């Protein structure tokens, strides 16, 4: 289950993430869910304000500094990796 905390410090983050506007630029398509129970895999994120509850801490940054490019989408069925990536499984780990 992907419980994500957004940190204000790059040094504190587990993964640097660039938020991109189009699917064509994305490595990962993400759908935000409203509860822990709906979060799953790498593509269904529950955003938490409590870092102790998170499975991963992210830091939003530019594409050039990012470990992964993410595009937020409206439909949960389309969420997931667009292509193979070295971070597969890391968000839900």
MOQUI-V873727 format. One line per field, one symbol per residue. ss: DSSP state (a for helix, b for strand, c for the rest). Layout:
ss = ???
This chain:
ss = cbbbbbcccaaaccbbbbbcccaaaccbbbbbcccaaacbcccbbbbcccaaaccbbbbbccaaaccbbbbbcccaaacbbcccccccccccc
